[in-house]
Amino acid sequence: MKKLVPLIILLCCSHLKAQQPVVDPQISDFVKNANKDSLRANVEKMVSFGTRHTMSSTTDPKRGIGAARNWVLAKFRHYAKNSGGRMEVYLQNQDLQPDGKRINKVTNLGNAIALLKGTDPNDKRIIIMSGHLDSRVSDVMDAQSDAPGANDDASGVAAVIEAARVLSTSKFPASILFVAVSGEEQGLLGAKMLADQAKNENWQVLAVLNNDMIGNNSFDQTNKGEKPKLRVFSEGLPAIDTEKAAAGLRALGLENDGGARQLARYTKETGERYVKDIDIKLIYRNDRFLRGGDHTPFVNHGFTAVRLTDWFENYDHQHQDIKLENGKQYGDLIKFMDFDYLKTNTEVNVAVLANLAKSPQQPMNVKMDVRELTNSTALRWEKPEIGKVKGYNILIRETSSPVWTKKIFTTETSATVLYSKDNFLFAVQSVSENGNESLPVIPQVSR
């Protein structure tokens, strides 16, 4: 009987049809343009600065966080030449006073930023891709010892720089902000500075992809023959929801459908559509135990943000002094990197950034009718104000499914599908002429 359901829907509603994933050839070309040698060169250069500790020198031209962030800015400026004047490169910085925690002297905190402005002046959406430039050894306050930080997190910053290079020639309606933040190891300080600005200036942040340790594929050592894995961490209930709003989400069974979870599903679907040799794993928590990531300050302000990271963390090569003990090498060194894996994870970012930036805005005022007891579900919505819309996807999944399993396309702004609202979850997304989908919108209940 299950196989007949799509046919029944088509017979009942001629404007509905089952939708297969659409591959945009332009995005495929961008993904293929990611280069392993460029990524390796980026990591090697960052390691060459000795330490990138947040409290290391900001004036030494060859060593420390200042030299590293100036180099990132120079790379951004070089790629900005491809953008036709649409890429703005700048340093966001402020002086921090000693805080009695992880800042023990006056420190200039700086984020290296490249903003690739969208082509539609009415489209204010911003998509952020981040990695953290700073590094550390065993003692988080040690700003002098060599701290190569090859995977943590030169890998994430290398991916940010490479994505900026690949997409610098693009002409997407929405804007993309590429950022190498500082102060992550000292308490997510650079990310908080940027998130605070976004909140205070009412930025329309559509999504944040935080990349932290995406270049060490230890997975292959014990699981040969399988696809490498990439984790995407996402929160459940939004951090800023009031008690009343949270109660409403629980009543409707939507604890697993906040903005971050939708972005995580979108990352998995889009990433695996354009990048074949990757298995993207959805992790249903905001971050790992005893750790924190630069997406969290955005989450705390109510923005949609996730963390992308290695499947398997090798703690011998994370937050460690460089040393050899009992024949075992410790330290975050380049020789433990897997640049094929880093390239693959960079490709995932490029695909998601491009698909989001090319998509129309999300549909507005999405509603689900619950006034009557029926085994069908009536949905309605309004056309977004920004973006050229070809139509809409109605997404369907069982309540126990981690991902959307059915897509039904329509050119209308309402539809009745023969799936019970008691048994399934629904969402609606806008679709562009080239098949680029917006983030899904969960319907509100209409009584």
BARORO-130974 format. One record per residue (C-alpha): residue number from 1; residue in one letter; x, y, z. Coordinates in Angstrom, 3 decimals, padded with zeros to 6 digits. Layout:
# residues N
(NUM; "A"; (X; Y; Z))
...
***
This chain:
# residues 447
(1; "M"; (000.000; 000.000; 000.000))
(2; "K"; (002.885; 002.371; 000.735))
(3; "K"; (003.956; 002.318; -002.905))
(4; "L"; (000.499; 003.568; -003.953))
(5; "V"; (000.481; 006.654; -001.774))
(6; "P"; (002.460; 008.965; -004.122))
(7; "L"; (000.243; 007.854; -007.026))
(8; "I"; (-002.903; 008.588; -005.016))
(9; "I"; (-001.555; 012.031; -004.183))
(10; "L"; (-000.857; 012.773; -007.828))
(11; "L"; (-004.321; 011.650; -008.847))
(12; "C"; (-005.984; 013.756; -006.167))
(13; "C"; (-003.804; 016.839; -006.548))
(14; "S"; (-002.425; 017.285; -010.062))
(15; "H"; (-000.146; 020.149; -008.997))
(16; "L"; (001.785; 017.830; -006.662))
(17; "K"; (004.544; 015.504; -007.798))
(18; "A"; (007.263; 013.472; -006.147))
(19; "Q"; (010.521; 015.408; -006.217))
(20; "Q"; (013.970; 013.934; -006.780))
(21; "P"; (017.111; 015.773; -005.610))
(22; "V"; (018.259; 018.348; -008.156))
(23; "V"; (021.981; 018.693; -008.848))
(24; "D"; (022.947; 022.240; -009.827))
(25; "P"; (025.881; 021.983; -012.298))
(26; "Q"; (027.290; 025.325; -011.132))
(27; "I"; (027.522; 024.056; -007.555))
(28; "S"; (029.094; 020.822; -008.795))
(29; "D"; (031.772; 022.885; -010.545))
(30; "F"; (032.467; 024.901; -007.402))
(31; "V"; (032.777; 021.701; -005.362))
(32; "K"; (035.214; 020.167; -007.858))
(33; "N"; (037.361; 023.304; -007.675))
(34; "A"; (038.390; 022.697; -004.047))
(35; "N"; (042.101; 021.852; -004.115))
(36; "K"; (044.016; 019.564; -001.750))
(37; "D"; (047.359; 021.261; -002.442))
(38; "S"; (045.902; 024.677; -001.563))
(39; "L"; (044.547; 023.287; 001.687))
(40; "R"; (047.891; 021.716; 002.550))
(41; "A"; (049.733; 024.973; 001.796))
(42; "N"; (047.307; 026.893; 004.013))
(43; "V"; (047.841; 024.532; 006.943))
(44; "E"; (051.625; 024.527; 006.500))
(45; "K"; (051.703; 028.324; 006.515))
(46; "M"; (049.630; 028.586; 009.679))
(47; "V"; (051.827; 026.030; 011.439))
(48; "S"; (054.907; 028.046; 010.387))
(49; "F"; (053.902; 030.893; 012.709))
(50; "G"; (055.089; 028.765; 015.651))
(51; "T"; (052.220; 029.554; 017.970))
(52; "R"; (048.889; 031.189; 017.269))
(53; "H"; (047.928; 031.504; 020.906))
(54; "T"; (045.467; 034.353; 021.444))
(55; "M"; (047.871; 036.095; 023.832))
(56; "S"; (050.933; 035.635; 021.622))
(57; "S"; (052.471; 038.571; 019.772))
(58; "T"; (050.300; 040.729; 017.537))
(59; "T"; (053.303; 042.756; 016.269))
(60; "D"; (055.942; 040.149; 015.381))
(61; "P"; (055.847; 039.795; 011.571))
(62; "K"; (056.779; 036.097; 011.623))
(63; "R"; (055.532; 034.517; 014.843))
(64; "G"; (052.264; 034.625; 016.753))
(65; "I"; (048.591; 035.326; 016.265))
(66; "G"; (049.163; 038.773; 014.740))
(67; "A"; (051.303; 037.456; 011.904))
(68; "A"; (048.815; 034.635; 011.325))
(69; "R"; (045.757; 036.843; 011.116))
(70; "N"; (047.553; 039.323; 008.836))
(71; "W"; (048.391; 036.433; 006.518))
(72; "V"; (044.742; 035.309; 006.457))
(73; "L"; (043.664; 038.867; 005.622))
(74; "A"; (046.226; 038.953; 002.795))
(75; "K"; (044.835; 035.697; 001.395))
(76; "F"; (041.307; 037.112; 001.543))
(77; "R"; (042.410; 040.327; -000.201))
(78; "H"; (044.058; 038.293; -002.945))
(79; "Y"; (040.868; 036.330; -003.609))
(80; "A"; (038.753; 039.473; -003.347))
(81; "K"; (040.241; 040.522; -006.694))
(82; "N"; (038.055; 037.817; -008.290))
(83; "S"; (034.821; 039.208; -006.856))
(84; "G"; (034.313; 042.318; -008.954))
(85; "G"; (034.500; 044.502; -005.867))
(86; "R"; (031.897; 042.546; -003.892))
(87; "M"; (034.275; 041.012; -001.317))
(88; "E"; (035.064; 043.273; 001.624))
(89; "V"; (038.038; 042.245; 003.773))
(90; "Y"; (038.631; 043.616; 007.259))
(91; "L"; (039.835; 042.875; 010.783))
(92; "Q"; (037.247; 043.003; 013.536))
(93; "N"; (039.155; 043.604; 016.742))
(94; "Q"; (039.000; 044.944; 020.279))
(95; "D"; (041.302; 045.132; 023.289))
(96; "L"; (040.506; 042.690; 026.080))
(97; "Q"; (041.372; 043.408; 029.696))
(98; "P"; (042.595; 040.669; 032.052))
(99; "D"; (039.545; 038.721; 033.232))
(100; "G"; (040.956; 036.496; 035.955))
(101; "K"; (040.133; 033.464; 033.819))
(102; "R"; (041.954; 032.815; 030.550))
(103; "I"; (043.104; 036.360; 029.698))
(104; "N"; (045.938; 037.509; 031.990))
(105; "K"; (047.109; 040.608; 030.130))
(106; "V"; (045.733; 043.272; 027.815))
(107; "T"; (045.129; 041.410; 024.561))
(108; "N"; (044.076; 042.573; 021.124))
(109; "L"; (041.446; 040.104; 019.975))
(110; "G"; (041.029; 039.981; 016.205))
(111; "N"; (038.817; 038.166; 013.694))
(112; "A"; (039.959; 038.070; 010.050))
(113; "I"; (036.841; 038.509; 007.895))
(114; "A"; (035.932; 038.420; 004.214))
(115; "L"; (032.331; 039.372; 003.403))
(116; "L"; (031.221; 038.304; -000.087))
(117; "K"; (028.224; 040.530; -000.697))
(118; "G"; (025.151; 039.142; -002.429))
(119; "T"; (024.007; 040.453; -005.786))
(120; "D"; (020.464; 041.264; -004.644))
(121; "P"; (020.487; 044.526; -002.634))
(122; "N"; (017.129; 043.571; -001.114))
(123; "D"; (018.406; 040.230; 000.142))
(124; "K"; (019.924; 040.823; 003.583))
(125; "R"; (020.625; 037.185; 004.423))
(126; "I"; (024.142; 036.306; 005.608))
(127; "I"; (025.586; 032.795; 005.755))
(128; "I"; (028.665; 032.418; 007.948))
(129; "M"; (031.486; 029.889; 007.629))
(130; "S"; (034.014; 029.935; 010.456))
(131; "G"; (037.125; 028.275; 011.832))
(132; "H"; (039.322; 029.407; 014.707))
(133; "L"; (042.821; 030.675; 014.074))
(134; "D"; (044.227; 030.406; 017.591))
(135; "S"; (046.059; 027.338; 018.906))
(136; "R"; (047.236; 026.004; 022.259))
(137; "V"; (049.327; 023.365; 024.031))
(138; "S"; (048.576; 021.498; 027.270))
(139; "D"; (048.597; 024.665; 029.387))
(140; "V"; (045.904; 026.925; 027.967))
(141; "M"; (047.764; 029.964; 029.342))
(142; "D"; (051.086; 029.096; 027.656))
(143; "A"; (051.460; 031.712; 024.907))
(144; "Q"; (055.165; 031.025; 024.246))
(145; "S"; (055.609; 027.343; 023.418))
(146; "D"; (055.199; 026.084; 019.870))
(147; "A"; (051.557; 025.230; 019.283))
(148; "P"; (051.221; 024.096; 015.647))
(149; "G"; (047.462; 023.514; 015.844))
(150; "A"; (047.466; 021.690; 012.506))
(151; "N"; (044.063; 020.087; 012.928))
(152; "D"; (042.826; 022.253; 015.818))
(153; "D"; (042.073; 024.407; 014.000))
(154; "A"; (044.298; 025.230; 011.047))
(155; "S"; (042.158; 022.646; 009.242))
(156; "G"; (038.987; 024.690; 009.759))
(157; "V"; (040.652; 027.976; 008.800))
(158; "A"; (042.247; 026.358; 005.739))
(159; "A"; (038.775; 025.250; 004.662))
(160; "V"; (037.417; 028.773; 005.209))
(161; "I"; (040.208; 030.289; 003.088))
(162; "E"; (039.757; 027.680; 000.361))
(163; "A"; (035.976; 028.153; 000.284))
(164; "A"; (036.546; 031.904; -000.050))
(165; "R"; (038.845; 031.251; -003.003))
(166; "V"; (036.446; 028.845; -004.709))
(167; "L"; (033.365; 031.028; -004.249))
(168; "S"; (035.018; 034.424; -004.811))
(169; "T"; (033.779; 034.480; -008.424))
(170; "S"; (030.221; 033.513; -007.522))
(171; "K"; (027.218; 035.773; -007.912))
(172; "F"; (024.678; 034.596; -005.372))
(173; "P"; (021.682; 036.628; -004.149))
(174; "A"; (022.627; 036.201; -000.461))
(175; "S"; (025.914; 037.153; 001.216))
(176; "I"; (028.556; 034.803; 002.635))
(177; "L"; (030.856; 035.805; 005.484))
(178; "F"; (034.120; 033.889; 005.810))
(179; "V"; (035.833; 034.323; 009.182))
(180; "A"; (038.903; 033.096; 011.032))
(181; "V"; (038.068; 033.880; 014.647))
(182; "S"; (040.501; 034.160; 017.544))
(183; "G"; (040.113; 033.444; 021.226))
(184; "E"; (038.355; 030.098; 020.858))
(185; "E"; (040.678; 028.308; 023.252))
(186; "Q"; (040.370; 031.168; 025.754))
(187; "G"; (036.567; 030.923; 025.913))
(188; "L"; (035.016; 031.401; 022.438))
(189; "L"; (035.889; 035.097; 022.673))
(190; "G"; (036.217; 035.973; 018.980))
(191; "A"; (033.017; 034.152; 018.061))
(192; "K"; (031.193; 035.970; 020.848))
(193; "M"; (032.498; 039.312; 019.571))
(194; "L"; (031.135; 038.542; 016.112))
(195; "A"; (027.854; 037.074; 017.362))
(196; "D"; (027.308; 040.107; 019.611))
(197; "Q"; (027.783; 042.421; 016.628))
(198; "A"; (025.361; 040.355; 014.546))
(199; "K"; (022.787; 040.532; 017.334))
(200; "N"; (023.245; 044.220; 018.085))
(201; "E"; (023.087; 045.223; 014.412))
(202; "N"; (020.165; 042.901; 013.584))
(203; "W"; (022.009; 040.912; 010.961))
(204; "Q"; (019.802; 038.412; 009.132))
(205; "V"; (022.062; 035.448; 009.826))
(206; "L"; (020.561; 032.525; 007.945))
(207; "A"; (023.058; 029.869; 009.031))
(208; "V"; (026.450; 029.391; 010.680))
(209; "L"; (028.764; 026.517; 009.705))
(210; "N"; (031.496; 026.306; 012.325))
(211; "N"; (034.396; 024.077; 011.271))
(212; "D"; (036.619; 022.946; 014.101))
(213; "M"; (038.992; 019.995; 013.525))
(214; "I"; (037.986; 018.622; 010.127))
(215; "G"; (041.310; 017.221; 008.894))
(216; "N"; (042.239; 014.148; 010.949))
(217; "N"; (040.603; 011.008; 009.601))
(218; "S"; (041.744; 008.482; 012.213))
(219; "F"; (038.551; 006.630; 011.261))
(220; "D"; (040.445; 004.900; 008.444))
(221; "Q"; (042.781; 003.173; 010.879))
(222; "T"; (040.091; 000.841; 012.181))
(223; "N"; (037.338; 000.930; 009.564))
(224; "K"; (039.004; 000.445; 006.215))
(225; "G"; (036.714; 000.199; 003.213))
(226; "E"; (033.969; 002.416; 004.609))
(227; "K"; (033.245; 006.032; 003.771))
(228; "P"; (034.876; 008.562; 006.102))
(229; "K"; (032.506; 010.216; 008.547))
(230; "L"; (031.901; 013.878; 009.385))
(231; "R"; (029.937; 014.885; 012.474))
(232; "V"; (027.440; 017.734; 012.539))
(233; "F"; (026.491; 018.813; 016.066))
(234; "S"; (023.188; 020.646; 016.540))
(235; "E"; (021.100; 021.740; 019.494))
(236; "G"; (017.495; 020.617; 020.017))
(237; "L"; (015.343; 023.225; 021.727))
(238; "P"; (016.547; 026.733; 020.806))
(239; "A"; (018.484; 028.344; 023.635))
(240; "I"; (016.393; 031.510; 023.729))
(241; "D"; (012.973; 029.857; 023.796))
(242; "T"; (010.852; 030.920; 026.722))
(243; "E"; (009.279; 028.321; 028.956))
(244; "K"; (005.926; 028.887; 027.230))
(245; "A"; (007.434; 028.441; 023.753))
(246; "A"; (009.282; 025.310; 024.840))
(247; "A"; (006.050; 023.887; 026.223))
(248; "G"; (004.418; 024.479; 022.841))
(249; "L"; (007.217; 022.643; 021.052))
(250; "R"; (006.898; 019.704; 023.413))
(251; "A"; (003.135; 019.592; 022.952))
(252; "L"; (003.557; 019.324; 019.169))
(253; "G"; (006.450; 016.870; 019.332))
(254; "L"; (008.893; 019.339; 017.738))
(255; "E"; (011.769; 019.006; 020.207))
(256; "N"; (013.881; 017.661; 017.359))
(257; "D"; (012.969; 020.339; 014.826))
(258; "G"; (014.610; 023.588; 015.879))
(259; "G"; (016.555; 025.683; 013.407))
(260; "A"; (019.895; 024.015; 014.161))
(261; "R"; (018.458; 020.546; 013.548))
(262; "Q"; (017.025; 021.724; 010.216))
(263; "L"; (020.429; 023.116; 009.221))
(264; "A"; (022.110; 019.858; 010.250))
(265; "R"; (019.694; 017.825; 008.095))
(266; "Y"; (020.192; 020.285; 005.235))
(267; "T"; (023.971; 019.904; 005.580))
(268; "K"; (023.712; 016.128; 005.451))
(269; "E"; (021.354; 016.056; 002.462))
(270; "T"; (023.173; 018.725; 000.448))
(271; "G"; (026.660; 017.564; 001.376))
(272; "E"; (025.996; 013.960; 000.431))
(273; "R"; (024.264; 015.039; -002.789))
(274; "Y"; (027.327; 016.858; -004.101))
(275; "V"; (030.143; 014.997; -002.317))
(276; "K"; (030.025; 011.252; -002.863))
(277; "D"; (032.646; 009.880; -000.487))
(278; "I"; (031.345; 011.171; 002.846))
(279; "D"; (028.971; 009.870; 005.484))
(280; "I"; (027.600; 012.865; 007.398))
(281; "K"; (026.470; 011.941; 010.892))
(282; "L"; (023.867; 013.971; 012.775))
(283; "I"; (024.814; 014.327; 016.440))
(284; "Y"; (021.884; 015.423; 018.581))
(285; "R"; (023.665; 017.679; 021.035))
(286; "N"; (025.114; 021.145; 020.702))
(287; "D"; (028.692; 019.995; 021.227))
(288; "R"; (030.935; 017.377; 022.779))
(289; "F"; (031.371; 016.807; 026.508))
(290; "L"; (033.953; 019.054; 028.220))
(291; "R"; (034.401; 021.074; 025.022))
(292; "G"; (032.868; 024.088; 023.327))
(293; "G"; (032.744; 025.467; 019.803))
(294; "D"; (032.435; 028.843; 018.106))
(295; "H"; (028.859; 028.151; 016.977))
(296; "T"; (027.668; 028.356; 020.587))
(297; "P"; (027.727; 032.176; 020.976))
(298; "F"; (025.507; 032.345; 017.881))
(299; "V"; (023.215; 029.648; 019.276))
(300; "N"; (022.947; 031.604; 022.528))
(301; "H"; (021.721; 034.631; 020.566))
(302; "G"; (019.076; 032.577; 018.794))
(303; "F"; (020.886; 032.188; 015.463))
(304; "T"; (020.863; 028.910; 013.542))
(305; "A"; (024.333; 027.399; 013.952))
(306; "V"; (026.013; 023.982; 013.856))
(307; "R"; (029.476; 022.533; 014.353))
(308; "L"; (031.257; 020.335; 011.789))
(309; "T"; (034.065; 018.170; 013.143))
(310; "D"; (036.021; 014.921; 012.759))
(311; "W"; (034.236; 011.680; 013.534))
(312; "F"; (037.066; 010.385; 015.693))
(313; "E"; (039.115; 012.692; 017.935))
(314; "N"; (042.667; 011.650; 018.757))
(315; "Y"; (043.417; 013.297; 022.087))
(316; "D"; (047.157; 012.597; 021.753))
(317; "H"; (047.150; 015.267; 019.039))
(318; "Q"; (044.794; 017.781; 020.621))
(319; "H"; (045.661; 020.342; 023.339))
(320; "Q"; (049.049; 018.654; 023.835))
(321; "D"; (052.643; 019.791; 024.241))
(322; "I"; (054.906; 018.545; 021.450))
(323; "K"; (056.744; 015.644; 023.041))
(324; "L"; (057.816; 012.027; 022.562))
(325; "E"; (057.065; 009.740; 025.503))
(326; "N"; (057.561; 005.966; 025.553))
(327; "G"; (057.748; 005.945; 021.788))
(328; "K"; (054.474; 007.846; 021.388))
(329; "Q"; (054.378; 011.227; 019.653))
(330; "Y"; (052.139; 013.899; 021.158))
(331; "G"; (051.161; 017.214; 019.629))
(332; "D"; (048.921; 018.586; 016.880))
(333; "L"; (051.379; 018.076; 014.021))
(334; "I"; (050.904; 018.177; 010.258))
(335; "K"; (052.020; 014.570; 009.850))
(336; "F"; (048.807; 013.430; 011.502))
(337; "M"; (046.639; 015.294; 008.984))
(338; "D"; (044.637; 013.655; 006.187))
(339; "F"; (044.374; 016.206; 003.383))
(340; "D"; (042.073; 014.081; 001.236))
(341; "Y"; (039.657; 014.068; 004.162))
(342; "L"; (040.083; 017.817; 004.653))
(343; "K"; (039.364; 018.380; 000.965))
(344; "T"; (036.185; 016.304; 001.188))
(345; "N"; (034.951; 018.229; 004.218))
(346; "T"; (035.755; 021.529; 002.502))
(347; "E"; (033.669; 020.382; -000.461))
(348; "V"; (030.732; 019.765; 001.886))
(349; "N"; (030.971; 023.352; 003.128))
(350; "V"; (031.168; 024.745; -000.405))
(351; "A"; (028.074; 022.787; -001.462))
(352; "V"; (026.000; 023.915; 001.510))
(353; "L"; (027.110; 027.557; 001.278))
(354; "A"; (026.371; 027.726; -002.440))
(355; "N"; (023.006; 025.964; -002.259))
(356; "L"; (021.838; 028.207; 000.581))
(357; "A"; (023.150; 031.404; -001.013))
(358; "K"; (021.440; 030.586; -004.333))
(359; "S"; (018.130; 029.641; -002.727))
(360; "P"; (015.133; 031.957; -002.370))
(361; "Q"; (014.060; 033.086; 001.057))
(362; "Q"; (012.039; 030.617; 003.087))
(363; "P"; (008.256; 030.487; 002.572))
(364; "M"; (006.326; 032.744; 004.931))
(365; "N"; (003.504; 032.029; 007.380))
(366; "V"; (003.565; 028.271; 006.907))
(367; "K"; (000.479; 026.787; 008.581))
(368; "M"; (-000.994; 023.319; 009.137))
(369; "D"; (-004.760; 022.975; 009.562))
(370; "V"; (-005.746; 020.962; 012.648))
(371; "R"; (-009.382; 022.049; 012.928))
(372; "E"; (-010.732; 018.664; 011.860))
(373; "L"; (-009.953; 015.016; 012.518))
(374; "T"; (-008.655; 013.736; 009.178))
(375; "N"; (-006.151; 011.243; 007.821))
(376; "S"; (-004.881; 013.866; 005.402))
(377; "T"; (-003.006; 017.073; 006.166))
(378; "A"; (-003.763; 020.513; 004.759))
(379; "L"; (-000.842; 022.951; 004.506))
(380; "R"; (-000.673; 026.536; 003.312))
(381; "W"; (001.976; 029.240; 003.130))
(382; "E"; (002.861; 032.528; 001.470))
(383; "K"; (005.415; 033.316; -001.197))
(384; "P"; (008.675; 034.784; 000.178))
(385; "E"; (009.252; 038.464; -000.406))
(386; "I"; (012.789; 037.973; -001.760))
(387; "G"; (014.042; 035.603; -004.446))
(388; "K"; (012.716; 034.006; -007.629))
(389; "V"; (010.651; 030.972; -006.705))
(390; "K"; (009.954; 028.100; -009.084))
(391; "G"; (007.859; 026.282; -006.493))
(392; "Y"; (007.967; 024.587; -003.111))
(393; "N"; (008.933; 021.247; -001.626))
(394; "I"; (006.687; 019.696; 000.988))
(395; "L"; (008.965; 017.585; 003.182))
(396; "I"; (007.605; 014.566; 005.038))
(397; "R"; (009.085; 012.140; 007.529))
(398; "E"; (007.864; 009.791; 010.224))
(399; "T"; (008.194; 011.234; 013.716))
(400; "S"; (010.976; 008.767; 014.522))
(401; "S"; (013.012; 009.468; 011.376))
(402; "P"; (016.163; 011.597; 011.738))
(403; "V"; (015.921; 012.939; 008.167))
(404; "W"; (013.248; 013.950; 005.688))
(405; "T"; (012.325; 010.903; 003.614))
(406; "K"; (009.784; 012.263; 001.081))
(407; "K"; (009.652; 015.398; -001.035))
(408; "I"; (006.581; 016.549; -002.928))
(409; "F"; (006.888; 019.512; -005.288))
(410; "T"; (004.151; 022.033; -006.016))
(411; "T"; (003.901; 025.412; -007.689))
(412; "E"; (000.938; 026.378; -005.486))
(413; "T"; (000.963; 027.917; -002.013))
(414; "S"; (-001.306; 025.300; -000.458))
(415; "A"; (-001.697; 021.558; -000.627))
(416; "T"; (-003.443; 018.630; 000.993))
(417; "V"; (-001.347; 015.478; 001.263))
(418; "L"; (-002.634; 012.042; 002.195))
(419; "Y"; (-000.383; 011.655; 005.209))
(420; "S"; (-001.815; 011.954; 008.712))
(421; "K"; (-000.591; 014.873; 010.801))
(422; "D"; (-000.727; 012.508; 013.777))
(423; "N"; (001.780; 010.110; 012.221))
(424; "F"; (004.143; 012.352; 010.264))
(425; "L"; (006.093; 015.601; 010.509))
(426; "F"; (006.011; 018.205; 007.735))
(427; "A"; (007.979; 021.198; 006.500))
(428; "V"; (007.954; 023.468; 003.456))
(429; "Q"; (010.918; 024.949; 001.595))
(430; "S"; (011.170; 027.373; -001.315))
(431; "V"; (012.850; 026.154; -004.505))
(432; "S"; (014.647; 028.305; -007.104))
(433; "E"; (014.607; 027.872; -010.876))
(434; "N"; (017.844; 025.873; -010.597))
(435; "G"; (016.482; 023.634; -007.835))
(436; "N"; (018.261; 025.333; -004.921))
(437; "E"; (016.246; 024.805; -001.746))
(438; "S"; (015.820; 027.116; 001.214))
(439; "L"; (016.051; 025.841; 004.750))
(440; "P"; (012.798; 024.048; 005.670))
(441; "V"; (010.098; 025.759; 007.699))
(442; "I"; (008.059; 023.713; 010.174))
(443; "P"; (004.373; 024.735; 009.961))
(444; "Q"; (002.618; 026.455; 012.809))
(445; "V"; (-000.690; 025.025; 013.927))
(446; "S"; (-003.802; 026.721; 012.579))
(447; "R"; (-006.913; 026.071; 014.647))
***
